[in-house]
Amino acid sequence: MAAIVWGVVWFLSYFGARVALERMNEGADGYGRLGVAIVPIIPFALFLWYFIRGLRESDELERKIQLEALAIAFPLAVLLLMILALVELAHPLNPNDWSYRHVWPFLPAFWFAGLTIARRKYQ
């Protein structure tokens, strides 16, 4: 339960920081912008702490499901990054569409897809 709470707090703090940074003046203090940018680190670290703790306390089946989800998500993430790198060499990508802030949401999406596949397999 704590992992879910901290996951929501992290999600909200990430998008709050993103909105704040987009609205801040480019001439604003660099340290202030950096401070806003690192705000989501603590909620995410707490999310990871509780998620891993919960995983360690889970049964063997849940651990197997999570491992299989990661075994699906990781290669998909590598594939995405490889394709983007090669496409960028062939044709420059617009950073307003394909920067890190646009690409990272694919990684949890791949994990959720892997989780769905693994759960269906074991039910």
C-alpha positions as a printed NumPy array, in Angstrom:
array([[  0.   ,   0.   ,   0.   ],
       [  2.82 ,   2.414,   0.874],
       [  4.395,   1.779,  -2.546],
       [  1.162,   2.851,  -4.247],
       [  0.918,   6.008,  -2.141],
       [  4.527,   6.976,  -2.855],
       [  4.053,   6.078,  -6.517],
       [  1.154,   8.528,  -6.735],
       [  3.12 ,  11.197,  -4.822],
       [  6.057,  10.71 ,  -7.188],
       [  3.793,  10.867, -10.263],
       [  2.199,  14.107,  -9.078],
       [  5.531,  15.639,  -8.053],
       [  7.084,  14.744, -11.413],
       [  4.338,  16.39 , -13.43 ],
       [  4.182,  19.298, -10.983],
       [  7.913,  19.879, -11.446],
       [  7.555,  19.565, -15.19 ],
       [  4.762,  22.145, -15.313],
       [  6.686,  24.472, -12.978],
       [  9.831,  24.213, -15.114],
       [  7.9  ,  24.87 , -18.321],
       [  6.336,  27.972, -16.768],
       [  9.51 ,  29.309, -15.175],
       [ 11.313,  32.02 , -17.041],
       [ 14.406,  30.767, -18.878],
       [ 16.315,  33.578, -17.184],
       [ 15.297,  32.279, -13.755],
       [ 17.99 ,  31.266, -11.298],
       [ 19.625,  28.047, -12.524],
       [ 19.831,  26.67 ,  -8.998],
       [ 16.13 ,  27.297,  -8.458],
       [ 15.286,  25.439, -11.683],
       [ 17.622,  22.619, -10.684],
       [ 15.979,  22.457,  -7.264],
       [ 12.552,  22.111,  -8.851],
       [ 13.907,  19.447, -11.226],
       [ 15.173,  17.22 ,  -8.408],
       [ 12.061,  17.443,  -6.207],
       [ 10.62 ,  14.131,  -7.56 ],
       [ 13.765,  12.199,  -6.539],
       [ 12.716,  11.684,  -2.909],
       [  9.177,  10.425,  -3.618],
       [ 10.536,   8.113,  -6.32 ],
       [ 13.234,   6.764,  -4.001],
       [ 10.58 ,   6.073,  -1.353],
       [  8.383,   4.393,  -3.964],
       [ 11.292,   2.133,  -4.949],
       [ 12.08 ,   1.376,  -1.306],
       [  8.525,   0.261,  -0.529],
       [  8.066,  -1.52 ,  -3.86 ],
       [ 11.234,  -3.583,  -3.395],
       [ 10.367,  -4.233,   0.242],
       [  6.923,  -5.459,  -0.801],
       [  8.439,  -7.636,  -3.508],
       [ 10.789,  -9.237,  -0.991],
       [  7.804, -10.047,   1.222],
       [  5.729, -11.49 ,  -1.631],
       [  5.319, -15.153,  -2.496],
       [  7.309, -17.029,  -5.135],
       [  4.639, -16.7  ,  -7.805],
       [  4.514, -12.896,  -7.505],
       [  8.307, -12.738,  -7.655],
       [  8.271, -14.913, -10.767],
       [  5.623, -12.679, -12.371],
       [  7.644,  -9.546, -11.609],
       [ 10.83 , -11.113, -12.969],
       [  9.089, -12.136, -16.158],
       [  7.609,  -8.644, -16.517],
       [ 11.116,  -7.181, -16.297],
       [ 12.426,  -9.839, -18.705],
       [  9.903,  -8.513, -21.223],
       [ 10.261,  -4.794, -20.446],
       [ 14.051,  -4.543, -20.499],
       [ 14.578,  -5.844, -24.057],
       [ 11.693,  -3.682, -25.263],
       [ 13.374,  -0.635, -23.697],
       [ 16.702,  -1.525, -25.343],
       [ 14.895,  -1.998, -28.652],
       [ 13.198,   1.398, -28.35 ],
       [ 16.469,   3.183, -27.564],
       [ 18.333,   1.361, -30.339],
       [ 15.657,   2.243, -32.9  ],
       [ 15.571,   5.888, -31.802],
       [ 19.372,   6.098, -31.991],
       [ 19.454,   4.645, -35.503],
       [ 16.515,   6.718, -36.73 ],
       [ 18.192,   9.841, -35.363],
       [ 21.312,   9.012, -37.369],
       [ 19.195,   8.579, -40.498],
       [ 16.943,  11.564, -39.905],
       [ 17.273,  14.047, -37.013],
       [ 14.389,  13.711, -34.57 ],
       [ 12.617,  16.744, -33.193],
       [ 13.686,  17.089, -29.523],
       [ 10.255,  18.548, -28.765],
       [  8.816,  15.121, -29.594],
       [ 11.602,  12.646, -28.761],
       [ 13.572,  13.984, -25.813],
       [ 14.084,  12.034, -22.584],
       [ 10.948,  13.578, -21.109],
       [  8.93 ,  12.094, -23.958],
       [ 10.593,   8.676, -24.141],
       [ 10.843,   7.604, -20.471],
       [  7.07 ,   6.933, -20.098],
       [  7.506,   4.036, -22.527],
       [  9.603,   2.204, -19.912],
       [  6.88 ,   1.835, -17.262],
       [  4.436,   1.092, -20.088],
       [  6.67 ,  -1.8  , -21.179],
       [  6.775,  -3.055, -17.581],
       [  2.964,  -2.903, -17.323],
       [  2.701,  -4.774, -20.626],
       [  5.123,  -7.409, -19.337],
       [  3.176,  -7.617, -16.091],
       [ -0.062,  -8.167, -18.004],
       [  1.498, -10.91 , -20.133],
       [  3.061, -12.64 , -17.109],
       [ -0.128, -12.464, -15.021],
       [ -2.166, -13.991, -17.856],
       [  0.388, -16.777, -18.168],
       [  0.141, -17.757, -14.505],
       [ -3.633, -17.423, -14.023]])
